[in-house]
Amino acid sequence: MKLCEILQQFPYFSEPLQGLPKDIELHIEKFPAQTIIVQKDDPVEKVMIVYAGDIAVYNIYEAGEVIYIQSEEISFIGDIELLNNIDHFICSIITK
């Protein structure tokens, strides 16, 4: 299955995000996992991570040179072992 076909199954990526200012738009890109970086001033709310064929959406509480991620399943700040197990991540929400 192609990445774009997978994403189409998730309405999160095709509908406006609730609670975000209208001047925020969603950019979907694919990068190596080791480049999980968000510009410090970007108001990032969520990032989707694809690993081991599974897709999970994580809340982002802070943006910086290292993304801070917390969820019910995983809580970490720049966990190298986890990053090495993620093939790619699909980044994120940035201002227009």
GIURHU-V364960 format. One record per pair of residues at least 12 apart in sequence whose ideal C-beta (glycine too) atoms are under 6 Angstrom apart, sorted by the first residue. I is the first residue (numbers start at 1). J is the second residue. D is the distance in Angstrom with one decimal. If there is no record, write none. Layout:
BEGIN
<<I;J;D> <I;J;D>>
END
This chain:
BEGIN
<<23;96;5.5> <24;93;5.7> <25;96;5.3> <26;93;5.5> <27;94;5.7> <28;90;5.4> <29;91;5.2> <30;88;4.9> <30;90;6.0> <33;83;5.1> <33;86;3.9> <33;89;5.8> <36;67;5.0> <36;89;5.6> <38;63;4.1> <38;67;5.7> <40;64;5.2> <42;63;5.2> <42;94;4.8> <44;60;4.6> <44;63;4.5> <44;92;5.0> <44;93;5.5> <45;93;5.4> <46;59;6.0> <46;60;6.0> <47;60;5.6> <47;92;4.7> <48;90;4.7> <49;86;5.8> <49;89;4.7> <50;88;5.8> <51;85;5.9> <51;86;4.2> <58;71;4.9> <66;78;4.2>>
END
